[in-house]
Amino acid sequence: MTQTFPREANFERIALDPTSWLDYAPNWLGTEAADALLADLLANQTWEARSIVVAGREILQPRLMSWAGELAYKYSGLTIEPRPMDDTVQALNAAVSAICEAPFNHVMGNLYRDGRDKVSMHADAEPELGRDPVIAAISLGSERKFRLESKDRRRTRKHLMLGHGSLVIMGGSCQHRWRHEIPRVNQLQEPRVSLTFRVLKGPPGWRAPRPDWAAKRPQKTAD
Ligand SMILES: O=C(O)CCC(=O)C(=O)O
């Protein structure tokens, strides 16, 4: 039977700057529900090693990934094709969309097999996500550090420990003013799974339409 998931969460807000924040619900899922979800995802998602292009070189991502969504998604030179959501991912997507009041249509899974797996500093700022996207992430399994660094000259650093059954939302200008990473940890043996939820506004290559006023430049006349 498909698990059901809460459609509400007790968030604490962590302000990063006046227009960027994290909303963090450490106990969104209780331990039992989080254990069951982790076992389901490990057993039933297709976990793949995929390459991305960094500085012109193709490298294998240091983690496994799974995904589902009605549109293809392209980042770092990697295009992941549309793939249907299974019942569990669909139920999660509906619950997290209701909580965030965002029509998420793409779910990406990351499987960090142990502490050597990581995701490097980056921002989710592809044009297909639009301006100031809301991105949510569920964490399951071992607790890992979620580190953020501001893009400005100060390079301010913040971090949050993401625990089993938690839900975090990156809001406001988070993707435009900050980068984030899950750094490597020595000697950690246990896996972690995260599922991240995005709204893709269109397929790879989609661009926000120019507002009407942008096209209406005055004809050149003598001032
Ligand atoms: O695993 C996480 O919590 C973060 C994943 C991430 O940064 C991403 O999918 O962009």
The ligand as a MOL file (V3000), in Angstrom:
LIG
                    3D

  0  0  0     0  0            999 V3000
M  V30 BEGIN CTAB
M  V30 COUNTS 10 9 0 0 0
M  V30 BEGIN ATOM
M  V30 1 O 20.9840 16.2820 -1.1800 0
M  V30 2 C 20.5850 17.4050 -0.9130 0
M  V30 3 O 19.9520 17.6630 0.1060 0
M  V30 4 C 20.9010 18.5530 -1.8400 0
M  V30 5 C 20.8310 18.1810 -3.2700 0
M  V30 6 C 21.0790 19.3520 -4.1610 0
M  V30 7 O 21.8150 20.2430 -3.8370 0
M  V30 8 C 20.4200 19.4350 -5.4460 0
M  V30 9 O 19.7280 18.4780 -5.8540 0
M  V30 10 O 20.5540 20.4950 -6.0910 0
M  V30 END ATOM
M  V30 BEGIN BOND
M  V30 1 2 1 2
M  V30 2 1 2 3
M  V30 3 1 2 4
M  V30 4 1 4 5
M  V30 5 1 5 6
M  V30 6 2 6 7
M  V30 7 1 6 8
M  V30 8 2 8 9
M  V30 9 1 8 10
M  V30 END BOND
M  V30 END CTAB
M  END
